[in-house]
Amino acid sequence: MYVKICTFAVIKIKMILKVFRDISSYKPLHPTVLTIGTFDGVHVGHKKIIEKLTKSGRNEDLESVILTFFPHPRMVLQKDTQIKLLNTIDEKIQLLEQSGLDTLIIHPFDKTFSELSAEEFVKQILIDKLNLKKIVIGYDHRFGKNRTAGIDELIAFGKKYGFEVEQISAQEIDEVSISSTKIRKALDNGEIALANSYLGYNYFFQAIVVEGKKLGRTIGFPTANLQVSEFYKLIPKTGVYIVEVLLDNKSFKGMMNIGFNPTVSGAHQTIEVHILDFNQDIYEENIQVYVLEKIRDEQKFPSVEALKTQLTKDKHTTENYFLKLKR
């Protein structure tokens, strides 16, 4: 299954999204309608909430704002967490540029911020800093020190400070939660088509091309060795995948191996992409890789020649995949 939802829309469609890296740098020119969340993946469920937010902004002449945090609160408050995220900050910005949102605020999350009481957060942040007139929020949203306050307290603060609270239904919140969990699980299992169907776009990551052992070129399959800088970025399970590569705003077809290269006794996990019909030096280039479909698991072959034979089959599978898209 190929989720043909304009693979490179995040690059080609540019909305005027204002991005602020902390709350103090944001000076609202208009009253705001706001939602708060991680929005990891900016998937189909998230988009329903964002549409509700932006529609409210247009209809009520309010500036639509998402307040999110980085690092993820669990990274700060739970030091032993192994949380992996679907989007880096830059990827999240790319995706939100298509949403019609007016403003994205990415506030640094630290222990000092987490110590704000519920009312301090409402008064000092939402009212004084963000000029809040309406908040669109889930029925299960918790906030303030130790997450002690919920929707009932927020409604009470709304009456006290003069803002409206619109609740997102339990069904919509469950869709968001279920989708995020299923996307992570699908990627961990190599179920790319399923993950992409929940995302509404093809899962992607950004990487830098670094120098490798150059073994691929000796068997006719030169690869770009990729380094993903953000340690928290979720990478699909080991295996061989069909991909599209975005380089200098041009797209290329390719196949990718995530794994340990057991046939040549590799010791560390690598990410390597063989770009079809491509012969350029792209060391140190930044590229974006869209993961379209899994071909097979990584496996150890009895010889390098056997590996070459299998790679030839993988290439034919990849070429046929793209041919079918044209029909």
TIMI-559484 format. One record per residue (C-alpha): x, y, z; residue in one letter. Coordinates in steps of 0.001 Angstrom, whole numbers, plus 500000, padded with zeros to 6 digits. Each point is the difference from the previous one (the first is absolute). Layout:
% TIMI-559484
<c1 X	c2 Y	c3 Z	r A> $
...
END
This chain:
% TIMI-559484
<c1 500000	c2 500000	c3 500000	r M> $
<c1 501360	c2 503403	c3 499052	r Y> $
<c1 498566	c2 503047	c3 501744	r V> $
<c1 499973	c2 502348	c3 497041	r K> $
<c1 499305	c2 503214	c3 501874	r I> $
<c1 502437	c2 502286	c3 498249	r C> $
<c1 503191	c2 498507	c3 501414	r T> $
<c1 501916	c2 503247	c3 499880	r F> $
<c1 497178	c2 502335	c3 500995	r A> $
<c1 501932	c2 500944	c3 503114	r V> $
<c1 502567	c2 501608	c3 497726	r I> $
<c1 497889	c2 501357	c3 497174	r K> $
<c1 497130	c2 501540	c3 501941	r I> $
<c1 501090	c2 502910	c3 502132	r K> $
<c1 497507	c2 501731	c3 502222	r M> $
<c1 500907	c2 503057	c3 502018	r I> $
<c1 500591	c2 498322	c3 503351	r L> $
<c1 501636	c2 502095	c3 502697	r K> $
<c1 502321	c2 497915	c3 502177	r V> $
<c1 501292	c2 501046	c3 503417	r F> $
<c1 502543	c2 498022	c3 501998	r R> $
<c1 498770	c2 501203	c3 503392	r D> $
<c1 496971	c2 501731	c3 501447	r I> $
<c1 501858	c2 503175	c3 500974	r S> $
<c1 500892	c2 500763	c3 496368	r S> $
<c1 496347	c2 499926	c3 498957	r Y> $
<c1 498045	c2 503261	c3 500099	r K> $
<c1 496351	c2 499417	c3 499019	r P> $
<c1 498571	c2 502665	c3 497709	r L> $
<c1 496494	c2 498560	c3 500344	r H> $
<c1 498057	c2 497948	c3 502543	r P> $
<c1 500746	c2 496303	c3 499561	r T> $
<c1 498288	c2 496644	c3 499762	r V> $
<c1 502390	c2 497361	c3 501280	r L> $
<c1 500551	c2 496297	c3 500363	r T> $
<c1 502790	c2 498261	c3 501885	r I> $
<c1 501674	c2 496680	c3 499214	r G> $
<c1 502991	c2 498159	c3 498611	r T> $
<c1 498323	c2 499340	c3 496611	r F> $
<c1 502601	c2 497338	c3 499321	r D> $
<c1 499497	c2 498712	c3 496475	r G> $
<c1 497509	c2 502739	c3 499040	r V> $
<c1 497865	c2 497093	c3 498858	r H> $
<c1 496400	c2 499680	c3 498821	r V> $
<c1 498593	c2 500237	c3 503533	r G> $
<c1 502048	c2 503096	c3 500771	r H> $
<c1 498855	c2 501639	c3 496788	r K> $
<c1 496362	c2 499805	c3 501120	r K> $
<c1 500889	c2 501944	c3 503145	r I> $
<c1 502071	c2 502529	c3 498052	r I> $
<c1 497140	c2 500498	c3 497532	r E> $
<c1 497684	c2 500708	c3 502947	r K> $
<c1 502553	c2 502513	c3 501339	r L> $
<c1 500608	c2 501828	c3 496731	r T> $
<c1 496286	c2 500087	c3 499151	r K> $
<c1 499297	c2 501586	c3 503369	r S> $
<c1 502742	c2 502542	c3 499349	r G> $
<c1 498541	c2 500977	c3 496627	r R> $
<c1 496401	c2 500146	c3 501196	r N> $
<c1 500718	c2 501949	c3 503179	r E> $
<c1 502821	c2 502221	c3 498717	r D> $
<c1 502562	c2 498449	c3 502339	r L> $
<c1 503608	c2 499023	c3 499397	r E> $
<c1 500282	c2 496188	c3 500001	r S> $
<c1 502905	c2 498783	c3 502127	r V> $
<c1 501476	c2 496638	c3 500946	r I> $
<c1 502117	c2 499932	c3 503153	r L> $
<c1 502335	c2 497035	c3 500136	r T> $
<c1 503133	c2 499204	c3 501961	r F> $
<c1 503491	c2 498714	c3 499389	r F> $
<c1 501601	c2 497960	c3 501402	r P> $
<c1 497004	c2 497730	c3 500374	r H> $
<c1 498894	c2 500267	c3 503667	r P> $
<c1 500680	c2 496305	c3 500552	r R> $
<c1 503636	c2 500543	c3 498977	r M> $
<c1 500355	c2 502500	c3 502843	r V> $
<c1 497822	c2 498496	c3 502710	r L> $
<c1 500776	c2 496326	c3 499324	r Q> $
<c1 503756	c2 499790	c3 499495	r K> $
<c1 499955	c2 496294	c3 499195	r D> $
<c1 497422	c2 500334	c3 497233	r T> $
<c1 500861	c2 498476	c3 496649	r Q> $
<c1 497310	c2 501959	c3 498178	r I> $
<c1 500382	c2 500239	c3 496233	r K> $
<c1 498132	c2 502692	c3 498091	r L> $
<c1 498471	c2 499921	c3 496538	r L> $
<c1 501157	c2 503535	c3 499176	r N> $
<c1 502970	c2 502159	c3 500741	r T> $
<c1 499226	c2 503668	c3 500611	r I> $
<c1 500968	c2 500959	c3 496428	r D> $
<c1 497803	c2 497240	c3 498566	r E> $
<c1 497073	c2 501097	c3 502158	r K> $
<c1 500373	c2 503556	c3 498714	r I> $
<c1 500013	c2 498727	c3 496396	r Q> $
<c1 496776	c2 498091	c3 500559	r L> $
<c1 498240	c2 502838	c3 501807	r L> $
<c1 500870	c2 502426	c3 497211	r E> $
<c1 497213	c2 498369	c3 497972	r Q> $
<c1 497374	c2 500121	c3 502738	r S> $
<c1 498730	c2 503570	c3 499785	r G> $
<c1 501241	c2 500648	c3 503534	r L> $
<c1 501078	c2 503582	c3 500757	r D> $
<c1 502601	c2 499460	c3 502716	r T> $
<c1 502063	c2 497200	c3 501509	r L> $
<c1 501732	c2 500563	c3 503336	r I> $
<c1 502618	c2 497412	c3 500994	r I> $
<c1 500840	c2 500769	c3 503609	r H> $
<c1 503028	c2 498453	c3 501747	r P> $
<c1 498717	c2 497618	c3 502644	r F> $
<c1 502001	c2 499783	c3 503198	r D> $
<c1 499441	c2 499235	c3 503668	r K> $
<c1 499479	c2 503678	c3 500856	r T> $
<c1 497157	c2 500230	c3 497504	r F> $
<c1 498521	c2 496749	c3 501323	r S> $
<c1 499806	c2 501554	c3 503500	r E> $
<c1 497394	c2 502591	c3 498939	r L> $
<c1 496695	c2 499442	c3 501759	r S> $
<c1 496887	c2 499643	c3 497859	r A> $
<c1 498885	c2 503563	c3 500683	r E> $
<c1 503499	c2 501409	c3 499482	r E> $
<c1 500096	c2 498276	c3 496622	r F> $
<c1 496605	c2 501397	c3 499024	r V> $
<c1 500641	c2 503554	c3 501205	r K> $
<c1 503717	c2 500450	c3 499227	r Q> $
<c1 500111	c2 498046	c3 496738	r I> $
<c1 496580	c2 499705	c3 498385	r L> $
<c1 498641	c2 503406	c3 500976	r I> $
<c1 503017	c2 502292	c3 500439	r D> $
<c1 502208	c2 498540	c3 497255	r K> $
<c1 497547	c2 498568	c3 497478	r L> $
<c1 496957	c2 502295	c3 500297	r N> $
<c1 497725	c2 496951	c3 500099	r L> $
<c1 496320	c2 500396	c3 499121	r K> $
<c1 499209	c2 496369	c3 499225	r K> $
<c1 501658	c2 496654	c3 500612	r I> $
<c1 499210	c2 496805	c3 498082	r V> $
<c1 501054	c2 497112	c3 502206	r I> $
<c1 499354	c2 496341	c3 500735	r G> $
<c1 497653	c2 498917	c3 502758	r Y> $
<c1 502917	c2 498105	c3 501608	r D> $
<c1 502565	c2 502795	c3 499830	r H> $
<c1 502059	c2 500404	c3 503187	r R> $
<c1 502154	c2 503002	c3 500835	r F> $
<c1 501826	c2 501804	c3 502787	r G> $
<c1 502539	c2 498618	c3 502469	r K> $
<c1 499707	c2 496213	c3 500235	r N> $
<c1 497131	c2 500220	c3 497466	r R> $
<c1 497565	c2 500716	c3 502818	r T> $
<c1 497437	c2 502021	c3 498012	r A> $
<c1 497593	c2 498827	c3 497332	r G> $
<c1 497172	c2 501181	c3 497813	r I> $
<c1 497742	c2 501027	c3 502896	r D> $
<c1 502680	c2 502261	c3 501452	r E> $
<c1 500705	c2 501424	c3 496558	r L> $
<c1 496334	c2 500888	c3 499515	r I> $
<c1 500022	c2 501722	c3 503405	r A> $
<c1 503120	c2 501969	c3 499029	r F> $
<c1 498278	c2 500914	c3 496739	r G> $
<c1 497164	c2 501608	c3 501902	r K> $
<c1 502456	c2 501806	c3 502277	r K> $
<c1 502317	c2 501306	c3 497269	r Y> $
<c1 497550	c2 500392	c3 497139	r G> $
<c1 500754	c2 497272	c3 497468	r F> $
<c1 497875	c2 497287	c3 498421	r E> $
<c1 500751	c2 496288	c3 500300	r V> $
<c1 499016	c2 497686	c3 497123	r E> $
<c1 500400	c2 496330	c3 500822	r Q> $
<c1 501237	c2 497496	c3 497447	r I> $
<c1 497845	c2 496904	c3 500193	r S> $
<c1 501127	c2 496739	c3 501566	r A> $
<c1 499676	c2 498318	c3 496606	r Q> $
<c1 502345	c2 502493	c3 498327	r E> $
<c1 502540	c2 499765	c3 502828	r I> $
<c1 499888	c2 496218	c3 499838	r D> $
<c1 500616	c2 500167	c3 496242	r E> $
<c1 503118	c2 502100	c3 500599	r V> $
<c1 501300	c2 497721	c3 502737	r S> $
<c1 499259	c2 496775	c3 498141	r I> $
<c1 501488	c2 501315	c3 496761	r S> $
<c1 503280	c2 501092	c3 501644	r S> $
<c1 500393	c2 496659	c3 501738	r T> $
<c1 499163	c2 498041	c3 496860	r K> $
<c1 502384	c2 502057	c3 497861	r I> $
<c1 502918	c2 499367	c3 502346	r R> $
<c1 499156	c2 496314	c3 500252	r K> $
<c1 499630	c2 499662	c3 496229	r A> $
<c1 503376	c2 501652	c3 499365	r L> $
<c1 501629	c2 497817	c3 502650	r D> $
<c1 498552	c2 496977	c3 498177	r N> $
<c1 500916	c2 501211	c3 496513	r G> $
<c1 496308	c2 500390	c3 499048	r E> $
<c1 500542	c2 503103	c3 497908	r I> $
<c1 496728	c2 500029	c3 498064	r A> $
<c1 498031	c2 499864	c3 503263	r L> $
<c1 502050	c2 502781	c3 501585	r A> $
<c1 499626	c2 502207	c3 496922	r N> $
<c1 496227	c2 499459	c3 499944	r S> $
<c1 499723	c2 501364	c3 503549	r Y> $
<c1 502385	c2 502868	c3 499281	r L> $
<c1 498260	c2 501083	c3 496803	r G> $
<c1 503426	c2 500433	c3 498379	r Y> $
<c1 503105	c2 497901	c3 499498	r N> $
<c1 502225	c2 499725	c3 503060	r Y> $
<c1 503253	c2 501880	c3 499537	r F> $
<c1 503221	c2 500957	c3 501700	r F> $
<c1 502815	c2 502457	c3 499364	r Q> $
<c1 503633	c2 498949	c3 499949	r A> $
<c1 503515	c2 500996	c3 499024	r I> $
<c1 501969	c2 497899	c3 497495	r V> $
<c1 503202	c2 498811	c3 501669	r V> $
<c1 502923	c2 497901	c3 498850	r E> $
<c1 499621	c2 496247	c3 500394	r G> $
<c1 502060	c2 496910	c3 499205	r K> $
<c1 499167	c2 500309	c3 496277	r K> $
<c1 499301	c2 496282	c3 499716	r L> $
<c1 496851	c2 500554	c3 497951	r G> $
<c1 501818	c2 501483	c3 497038	r R> $
<c1 502224	c2 496916	c3 499737	r T> $
<c1 496933	c2 497869	c3 499159	r I> $
<c1 498214	c2 502520	c3 497817	r G> $
<c1 497712	c2 501478	c3 502650	r F> $
<c1 501581	c2 503206	c3 501306	r P> $
<c1 498167	c2 501341	c3 503027	r T> $
<c1 499654	c2 503281	c3 501825	r A> $
<c1 500716	c2 499366	c3 503653	r N> $
<c1 497647	c2 502074	c3 502112	r L> $
<c1 500371	c2 501527	c3 503429	r Q> $
<c1 496899	c2 501135	c3 501864	r V> $
<c1 501084	c2 502639	c3 502490	r S> $
<c1 497019	c2 499927	c3 502349	r E> $
<c1 500359	c2 497047	c3 502365	r F> $
<c1 496289	c2 500001	c3 500787	r Y> $
<c1 498811	c2 499578	c3 496392	r K> $
<c1 498204	c2 496695	c3 499459	r L> $
<c1 501622	c2 497949	c3 497232	r I> $
<c1 498065	c2 497026	c3 498558	r P> $
<c1 501074	c2 496474	c3 500863	r K> $
<c1 502934	c2 498385	c3 498230	r T> $
<c1 499298	c2 498932	c3 496436	r G> $
<c1 500029	c2 501027	c3 496351	r V> $
<c1 497578	c2 502704	c3 498864	r Y> $
<c1 498821	c2 501829	c3 496898	r I> $
<c1 500581	c2 503727	c3 500458	r V> $
<c1 499882	c2 503361	c3 498324	r E> $
<c1 502874	c2 502377	c3 500629	r V> $
<c1 499711	c2 503774	c3 499925	r L> $
<c1 503276	c2 501741	c3 499162	r L> $
<c1 500201	c2 503663	c3 498963	r D> $
<c1 496217	c2 499988	c3 499457	r N> $
<c1 500301	c2 497127	c3 497500	r K> $
<c1 498550	c2 496562	c3 500665	r S> $
<c1 501774	c2 496720	c3 499284	r F> $
<c1 498929	c2 496381	c3 500271	r K> $
<c1 501959	c2 497717	c3 502238	r G> $
<c1 500236	c2 497034	c3 502323	r M> $
<c1 501220	c2 500177	c3 503567	r M> $
<c1 501552	c2 497536	c3 502413	r N> $
<c1 499728	c2 500517	c3 503735	r I> $
<c1 502095	c2 497477	c3 501866	r G> $
<c1 503358	c2 498503	c3 500877	r F> $
<c1 501229	c2 498655	c3 496638	r N> $
<c1 500424	c2 496463	c3 501388	r P> $
<c1 501368	c2 498592	c3 496720	r T> $
<c1 503128	c2 502156	c3 500403	r V> $
<c1 500074	c2 499709	c3 503814	r S> $
<c1 498782	c2 503498	c3 500750	r G> $
<c1 500223	c2 500984	c3 503665	r A> $
<c1 497753	c2 503070	c3 500134	r H> $
<c1 496577	c2 500846	c3 498647	r Q> $
<c1 500133	c2 502124	c3 496873	r T> $
<c1 497522	c2 501684	c3 497695	r I> $
<c1 500995	c2 499747	c3 496337	r E> $
<c1 498130	c2 501120	c3 496894	r V> $
<c1 500717	c2 498869	c3 496458	r H> $
<c1 498590	c2 502690	c3 497713	r I> $
<c1 498954	c2 498600	c3 496632	r L> $
<c1 501656	c2 501408	c3 496860	r D> $
<c1 502088	c2 502412	c3 502043	r F> $
<c1 503714	c2 500757	c3 499935	r N> $
<c1 500871	c2 503127	c3 501969	r Q> $
<c1 502235	c2 500784	c3 502944	r D> $
<c1 497587	c2 501061	c3 502733	r I> $
<c1 502183	c2 499705	c3 503112	r Y> $
<c1 498917	c2 502468	c3 502726	r E> $
<c1 496739	c2 500717	c3 498165	r E> $
<c1 496725	c2 500175	c3 501919	r N> $
<c1 497342	c2 497726	c3 498553	r I> $
<c1 496462	c2 499012	c3 500875	r Q> $
<c1 498953	c2 496365	c3 499704	r V> $
<c1 496359	c2 498935	c3 499578	r Y> $
<c1 499355	c2 496377	c3 500963	r V> $
<c1 497434	c2 498457	c3 497633	r L> $
<c1 499980	c2 496239	c3 500495	r E> $
<c1 501996	c2 497192	c3 501547	r K> $
<c1 501487	c2 497432	c3 497612	r I> $
<c1 501445	c2 497449	c3 502415	r R> $
<c1 501799	c2 499432	c3 503293	r D> $
<c1 503745	c2 500384	c3 500167	r E> $
<c1 501733	c2 496646	c3 499672	r Q> $
<c1 503456	c2 498466	c3 499965	r K> $
<c1 501031	c2 498494	c3 496667	r F> $
<c1 502582	c2 497223	c3 499520	r P> $
<c1 502137	c2 502213	c3 497770	r S> $
<c1 500329	c2 503520	c3 498645	r V> $
<c1 498974	c2 498631	c3 496594	r E> $
<c1 496746	c2 498688	c3 501490	r A> $
<c1 499415	c2 503423	c3 501559	r L> $
<c1 500542	c2 501629	c3 496602	r K> $
<c1 497443	c2 497645	c3 498427	r T> $
<c1 497431	c2 500913	c3 502633	r Q> $
<c1 500688	c2 503733	c3 499610	r L> $
<c1 499343	c2 499640	c3 496271	r T> $
<c1 496617	c2 498441	c3 500830	r K> $
<c1 499303	c2 502814	c3 502491	r D> $
<c1 500793	c2 502545	c3 497306	r K> $
<c1 497544	c2 498354	c3 497598	r H> $
<c1 497352	c2 500009	c3 502753	r T> $
<c1 500620	c2 503707	c3 500548	r T> $
<c1 499848	c2 500832	c3 496288	r E> $
<c1 496762	c2 498027	c3 499585	r N> $
<c1 498489	c2 501782	c3 502990	r Y> $
<c1 500519	c2 503389	c3 498402	r F> $
<c1 498837	c2 498741	c3 496587	r L> $
<c1 496679	c2 498947	c3 501537	r K> $
<c1 499517	c2 503523	c3 501371	r L> $
<c1 500026	c2 501374	c3 496448	r K> $
<c1 497176	c2 497725	c3 498806	r R> $
END
